[in-house]
Amino acid sequence: MARLILLIALGIFAWIAWQKFSASPPRQRRKLLLQWTLVVVAIAAVLLAVTGRLHWVGAAIALVLPVLGRTLGWLGRHLPWLAPLIARHAQARQQRSQQQGGESAGQQQSPPHGEASLTVEEARRILDVGKDASRDEILAAHRRLIQRMHPDRGGSDYLASRINAAKELLLHQL
């Protein structure tokens, strides 16, 4: 009898989840799917713990952790190769969303690398150089900042790209 009640509850839960998933906009479906998956996993873990069958879950986790560690290690070694592909894909998605938003609102699209939106004054502030800075001073300031803000050393891609864009703009102005 308990299994029948559990099966009926599971059916109602699945029906409600499907209704909510179907009614949600496409952009929220991925988030909703992840949330429901986490809820199902949590409920399954509680039910397994209550019925005393959680021991196999511990064994499965012990089996998955080394495989996951190796996979993450492999990704870490090959991520520099994959990073440009991921960045290109993200940039294409951003451009598509800006085109869709820009066409409907009549907004202009921002430049892809941020160089055109950077003014000379902003570039000087980024590199912390004066108006009469020489080529060597610009390069030294760039080198000093990029060593601290490079993504390989814990900095962000955005900051590194802004520093590089500032250097290029100031060197081009000379």
HELIX and SHEET records of a PDB file:
HELIX    1   1 ALA A    2  ALA A   23  1                                  22    
HELIX    2   2 PRO A   26  THR A   51  1                                  26    
HELIX    3   3 HIS A   55  ALA A  105  1                                  51    
HELIX    4   4 VAL A  120  LEU A  127  1                                   8    
HELIX    5   5 ARG A  135  MET A  149  1                                  15    
HELIX    6   6 PRO A  151  ARG A  153  5                                   3    
HELIX    7   7 ASP A  157  GLN A  173  1                                  17    
END                                                                             
